[in-house]
Amino acid sequence: MLTKIKEYLYQFIRLHSLRSRIFVIILLIGIFPGILMRYAIVENYEERAVQLRQETVQDQLTTIADHLVTNNYLENYQLTDQQTIANKNVIDTELEMLSGMNDGRILIINSNFNIIRDTYNLSEGKTIISEEVIKCFQGERLFNYDDRNGYIEMTTPIIYTVHPEDAPEESVSVIRGVMLTSVSSDSITETMALLYRQSLIIEMIVIMVVVSLALILSYALTRPFIKVTEAINEVKEGYSDEAISVPEYVETVHIIDAFNQLLRSKRVLDDSRQEFVANVSHELKTPMASMKVLADSLITQENVPVELYREFMEDIVSEIDRENKIITDLLALVKMDKKLQIMDINYVNINELTELILKRLRPIARKRDVEVVFESNREVLAEVDEVKLTLVISNLVENAIKYNKEHGWVKVVLDADHQFFTLKVSDSGIGIPEEALPQIYERFYRVDKSHSREIGGTGLGLAIAKNAVLMHRGTITVTSTEGVGTSFVVKIPINYILSKGNEK
């Protein structure tokens, strides 16, 4: 149990299981948007808060700058009359209030770059030459937010409106001073920290919910596949051999359909194996029983005539030949049944091969007074296994001769196109009943058992022919009319290597 748990955890961590992948996908979809949203909210708040703070302070500074101009603060800051001092005190109070309210510092700088007012009372009378001040005198307002040190710095021009002596009706704006202001951003930082903590708490809650949801969904979504595995294991262990059904998903239906087809094929294969063993036993037992009967007859009789002895021995030899043919066909069939059967592929002239096979079979045809005709529409060179193709042609033509009528005929037609060559074997024989056509390629199947035994058929010829055709990646089809004749059509690729590549 512990080993299984470790194996499952290993597969989960390595993302080898569908459940772990679904879990990770749901987790990422649920958590990442939350994290991104948290950072987006905090960052957006900071940017918006700083901008709002700048605009608010800047409006206040612009108002004070107007007061400075109205009261000639820059020109009269050293005068000591009561009115000037009173006006100066009012403005200083405004500056102190603004500075204290924003926890900041305000410097007022005249055109000589002298600091004439410092709300901190530290730098009055000193000279300041900085980039910000110079650019402000040139008409460019500057703004700087230092989030590391926690302050906002900005410049505000003090603008006077003057009338040139040569054109008194016109007015010109002149910058005669600069307000250099820095305000604290601690309140923004504190609010951001509060937002961050609250969003982090919410995010942790969301993560726990998402993890729980991911675990539940990953289990629920993969449960049908677990059912499939359990059902297949039951069949594998032998507890059941019935077709299984898990209709939750289209995918599970496809998997189950494929497995059920495999299960049906297995049943058919098991049935055919049992039938094959029974047929082999029967076919091999029959000649041996005949030989035993003949041998027992010779043993039990005394003074057996030579003629009878010879007749019995000839019958025994005939039965041995028959059994030898069955065994030979069985071996050929078993060899072709092997999945890794090696094909000895070579370029073969199919016309010459067919002529040679027909030459060997014509003596059998002459004994039955059957005419064998070969019709070749073109010369055919193809990549084939000559031995296996010989079995195909020999079995089809030999069957056409043996199951023919007296004075009948067998016609072999060879043709080809750019991709396949076709061999058609037709006869004027006894034909095959329509209901028997699906079974003719089964091992030991005979349409007419008595006639087959009479002519020495084993019932393996068509099975051997079909296997050999399939090994060439070809097809074999049959049409037949009972009492009229039968026609087999074999279609095989000319290029074996190319057909093999296309199949892959």
Secondary structure, 3 states (H helix, E strand, C coil): CHHHHHHHHHHHHCCCCHHHHHHHHHHHHHHHHHHHHHHHHHHHHHHHHHHHHHHHHHHHHHHHHHHHHHCCHHHHCCCCCHHHHHHHHHHHHHHHHHHHHCCEEEEEEECCCEEEEECCCCCCCCECCCHHHHHHHCCCCCEEEECCCCEEEEEEEEEEEECCCCCCCCCEEEEEEEEEEEEECHHHHHHHHHHHHHHHHHHHHHHHHHHHHHHHHHHHHHHHHHHHHHHHHHHHHCCCCCCCCCCCCHHHHHHHHHHHHHHHHHHHHHHHHHHHHHHHHHHHHHHHHHHHHHHHHHHHCCCCCHHHHHHHHHHHHHHHHHHHHHHHHHHHHHHHHCCCCCCCEEEEEHHHHHHHHHHHHHHHHHHCCCEEEEEECCCCEEEEEHHHHHHHHHHHHHHHHHCCCCCCEEEEEEEECCCEEEEEEEECCCCCCHHHHHHCCCCCCCCCHHHHHHHCCCCCHHHHHHHHHHHCCCEEEEEEECCCEEEEEEEEECCHHHHHHHHC
